């Protein structure tokens, strides 16, 4: 099970809830270099460039449920997880095409989620959603979804301008 909380202080980078309902959290300065270094060095630790975390100075940690209107890509991610049958692979491929287009100045930030949604809708309408039973299946879906997202990109860019 995956759930998302908005955490404005950006101190907690991930949490795991166990069967006994206890929770373990990974905390660090609001700098993604720390959790990235943690993952890259696992099981060892890499000394990172982030500042030392001072919880007393921070004072409190707050959380809120995500607003899916404000975070449409998160809504699409949940829908992809529920859909299964390769939808998360399509989501990821379309997202990577969209982010690259944003970085290249071809679309605005808000168009990223619109391209992902359009690609997912097109993929679903075409009847291409099927269980992925091998790495080759996933690679093929990724390749085809990237091509479809690239084809849809000009339409999305026009609507966003």
C-alpha positions as a Markdown table, in Angstrom:
| # | Residue | x | y | z |
|---|---|---|---|---|
| 1 | Unk | 0.0 | 0.0 | 0.0 |
| 2 | Unk | 1.3 | 3.5 | -0.9 |
| 3 | Unk | 0.0 | 6.7 | 0.5 |
| 4 | Unk | 1.1 | 10.3 | 0.2 |
| 5 | Unk | 1.1 | 13.1 | 2.7 |
| 6 | Unk | 2.0 | 16.7 | 2.0 |
| 7 | Unk | 4.7 | 17.7 | 4.5 |
| 8 | Unk | 5.4 | 21.5 | 4.1 |
| 9 | Unk | 8.7 | 21.4 | 6.1 |
| 10 | Unk | 10.2 | 18.8 | 3.8 |
| 11 | Unk | 12.1 | 17.2 | 6.7 |
| 12 | Unk | 10.6 | 13.7 | 6.4 |
| 13 | Unk | 11.5 | 12.1 | 3.1 |
| 14 | Unk | 9.8 | 8.8 | 3.6 |
| 15 | Unk | 7.9 | 6.7 | 6.1 |
| 16 | Unk | 7.1 | 3.0 | 6.5 |
| 17 | Unk | 4.2 | 1.7 | 8.6 |
| 18 | Unk | 4.6 | -1.8 | 9.9 |
| 19 | Unk | 1.9 | -4.4 | 10.7 |
| 20 | Unk | 2.0 | -3.3 | 14.4 |
| 21 | Unk | 1.1 | 0.2 | 13.3 |
| 22 | Unk | 4.4 | 1.7 | 14.3 |
| 23 | Unk | 6.1 | 4.0 | 11.8 |
| 24 | Unk | 9.7 | 4.6 | 11.0 |
| 25 | Unk | 10.6 | 7.8 | 9.2 |
| 26 | Unk | 13.7 | 9.0 | 7.3 |
| 27 | Unk | 14.4 | 12.6 | 8.3 |
| 28 | Unk | 16.9 | 15.0 | 7.0 |
| 29 | Unk | 17.5 | 18.6 | 6.2 |
| 30 | Unk | 15.2 | 19.8 | 3.4 |
| 31 | Unk | 17.8 | 18.9 | 0.8 |
| 32 | Unk | 17.2 | 15.8 | -1.5 |
| 33 | Unk | 20.9 | 15.1 | -1.6 |
| 34 | Unk | 20.6 | 13.4 | 1.8 |
| 35 | Unk | 18.0 | 10.7 | 0.9 |
| 36 | Unk | 19.6 | 10.3 | -2.5 |
| 37 | Unk | 23.0 | 9.7 | -0.8 |
| 38 | Unk | 21.3 | 7.2 | 1.6 |
| 39 | Unk | 19.9 | 5.2 | -1.4 |
| 40 | Unk | 23.2 | 5.3 | -3.3 |
| 41 | Unk | 25.3 | 4.2 | -0.4 |
| 42 | Unk | 23.0 | 1.5 | 1.0 |
| 43 | Unk | 23.8 | -0.3 | 3.2 |
| 44 | Unk | 26.6 | 2.0 | 4.0 |
| 45 | Unk | 26.3 | 5.7 | 4.6 |
| 46 | Unk | 27.8 | 8.5 | 2.4 |
| 47 | Unk | 28.8 | 11.7 | 4.1 |
| 48 | Unk | 26.7 | 14.2 | 2.3 |
| 49 | Unk | 26.8 | 18.0 | 1.8 |
| 50 | Unk | 23.5 | 18.7 | 3.5 |
| 51 | Unk | 23.3 | 20.8 | 6.7 |
| 52 | Unk | 22.8 | 19.0 | 10.1 |
| 53 | Unk | 19.2 | 18.6 | 11.0 |
| 54 | Unk | 18.2 | 20.7 | 14.0 |
| 55 | Unk | 14.7 | 19.5 | 15.1 |
| 56 | Unk | 14.5 | 22.0 | 18.0 |
| 57 | Unk | 15.0 | 24.9 | 15.6 |
| 58 | Unk | 12.3 | 23.5 | 13.3 |
| 59 | Unk | 9.8 | 23.2 | 16.2 |
| 60 | Unk | 7.1 | 21.1 | 14.7 |
| 61 | Unk | 6.3 | 18.9 | 11.7 |
| 62 | Unk | 3.0 | 19.1 | 10.0 |
| 63 | Unk | 1.1 | 17.0 | 7.5 |
| 64 | Unk | -1.9 | 17.3 | 5.3 |
| 65 | Unk | -3.8 | 15.2 | 2.8 |
| 66 | Unk | -2.8 | 16.0 | -0.8 |
| 67 | Unk | -5.2 | 18.2 | -2.9 |
| 68 | Unk | -5.6 | 16.3 | -6.2 |
| 69 | Unk | -6.6 | 19.5 | -7.9 |
| 70 | Unk | -3.3 | 21.1 | -7.0 |
| 71 | Unk | -1.4 | 17.9 | -7.7 |
| 72 | Unk | -3.0 | 16.4 | -10.7 |
| 73 | Unk | 0.0 | 14.1 | -11.5 |
| 74 | Unk | -0.5 | 12.5 | -8.1 |
| 75 | Unk | -4.1 | 11.7 | -8.9 |
| 76 | Unk | -3.0 | 10.2 | -12.2 |
| 77 | Unk | -0.4 | 8.1 | -10.4 |
| 78 | Unk | -3.0 | 6.7 | -8.0 |
| 79 | Unk | -5.3 | 5.9 | -11.0 |
| 80 | Unk | -2.4 | 4.2 | -12.8 |
| 81 | Unk | -1.7 | 2.0 | -9.7 |
| 82 | Unk | -5.4 | 1.0 | -9.5 |
| 83 | Unk | -5.6 | 0.3 | -13.2 |
| 84 | Unk | -2.5 | -1.9 | -13.3 |
| 85 | Unk | -1.9 | -3.7 | -16.6 |
| 86 | Unk | 1.1 | -1.6 | -17.5 |
| 87 | Unk | -0.6 | 1.8 | -16.7 |
| 88 | Unk | 2.3 | 2.8 | -14.4 |
| 89 | Unk | 4.8 | 2.1 | -17.1 |
| 90 | Unk | 2.8 | 4.3 | -19.5 |
| 91 | Unk | 2.5 | 7.0 | -16.8 |
| 92 | Unk | 6.3 | 7.0 | -16.2 |
| 93 | Unk | 7.1 | 7.1 | -19.9 |
| 94 | Unk | 4.7 | 9.9 | -20.6 |
| 95 | Unk | 6.0 | 11.8 | -17.5 |
| 96 | Unk | 9.6 | 11.6 | -18.7 |
| 97 | Unk | 8.6 | 12.9 | -22.2 |
| 98 | Unk | 6.6 | 15.7 | -20.6 |
| 99 | Unk | 9.4 | 16.7 | -18.1 |
| 100 | Unk | 11.9 | 16.7 | -20.9 |
| 101 | Unk | 9.6 | 19.0 | -23.0 |
| 102 | Unk | 9.2 | 21.3 | -20.0 |
| 103 | Unk | 12.9 | 21.5 | -19.4 |
| 104 | Unk | 13.4 | 22.2 | -23.1 |
| 105 | Unk | 10.9 | 25.1 | -22.9 |
| 106 | Unk | 8.3 | 23.3 | -25.2 |
| 107 | Unk | 5.5 | 23.2 | -22.6 |
| 108 | Unk | 4.5 | 25.0 | -19.4 |
| 109 | Unk | 4.7 | 23.2 | -16.1 |
| 110 | Unk | 1.0 | 22.6 | -15.9 |
| 111 | Unk | 1.0 | 20.8 | -19.2 |
| 112 | Unk | 3.1 | 18.0 | -17.8 |
| 113 | Unk | 0.1 | 16.3 | -16.1 |
| 114 | Unk | -2.1 | 17.0 | -19.1 |
| 115 | Unk | 0.3 | 15.1 | -21.4 |
| 116 | Unk | 0.5 | 12.2 | -19.0 |
| 117 | Unk | -3.3 | 12.1 | -18.7 |
| 118 | Unk | -3.7 | 12.3 | -22.5 |
| 119 | Unk | -1.2 | 9.5 | -23.0 |
| 120 | Unk | -2.9 | 7.3 | -20.4 |
| 121 | Unk | -6.4 | 8.0 | -21.9 |
| 122 | Unk | -5.2 | 7.3 | -25.4 |
| 123 | Unk | -3.4 | 4.1 | -24.3 |
| 124 | Unk | -6.6 | 2.9 | -22.5 |
| 125 | Unk | -8.9 | 3.7 | -25.4 |
| 126 | Unk | -6.6 | 1.8 | -27.8 |
| 127 | Unk | -7.0 | -1.3 | -25.7 |
| 128 | Unk | -3.3 | -1.7 | -25.2 |
| 129 | Unk | -3.4 | -2.1 | -21.4 |
| 130 | Unk | -2.4 | -5.7 | -20.6 |
| 131 | Unk | -0.5 | -7.3 | -17.8 |
| 132 | Unk | 3.3 | -7.1 | -18.1 |
| 133 | Unk | 4.7 | -10.6 | -17.8 |
| 134 | Unk | 8.3 | -9.8 | -18.6 |
| 135 | Unk | 11.0 | -7.1 | -18.7 |
| 136 | Unk | 10.7 | -7.2 | -22.5 |
| 137 | Unk | 6.9 | -6.4 | -22.2 |
| 138 | Unk | 7.7 | -3.4 | -19.9 |
| 139 | Unk | 10.4 | -2.2 | -22.3 |
| 140 | Unk | 8.0 | -2.4 | -25.3 |
| 141 | Unk | 5.2 | -0.6 | -23.4 |
| 142 | Unk | 7.7 | 2.1 | -22.3 |
| 143 | Unk | 9.0 | 2.6 | -25.9 |
| 144 | Unk | 5.5 | 2.7 | -27.4 |
| 145 | Unk | 4.1 | 5.0 | -24.7 |
| 146 | Unk | 7.1 | 7.4 | -25.2 |
| 147 | Unk | 6.3 | 7.5 | -28.9 |
| 148 | Unk | 2.6 | 8.1 | -28.2 |
| 149 | Unk | 3.4 | 10.9 | -25.7 |
| 150 | Unk | 5.7 | 12.5 | -28.3 |
| 151 | Unk | 2.9 | 12.4 | -30.9 |
| 152 | Unk | 0.4 | 14.0 | -28.5 |
| 153 | Unk | 2.9 | 16.6 | -27.3 |
| 154 | Unk | 2.2 | 19.3 | -30.0 |
| 155 | Unk | -1.6 | 19.2 | -29.2 |
| 156 | Unk | -0.9 | 19.6 | -25.5 |
| 157 | Unk | 1.6 | 22.4 | -26.1 |
| 158 | Unk | -1.0 | 24.3 | -28.3 |
| 159 | Unk | -3.7 | 23.9 | -25.6 |
| 160 | Unk | -1.4 | 25.2 | -22.9 |
| 161 | Unk | -0.3 | 28.3 | -24.7 |
